Amino acid sequence: MAENRLLLDVVLRLSPPKTHNLV
């Protein structure tokens, strides 16, 4: 689960604000 959390954090940082709304 921790790995998914790190991956999600990286994705949110690299992705535009639009993706953040989906999460």
Helices and strands as residue ranges (DSSP letters): H 2-14, H 17-22
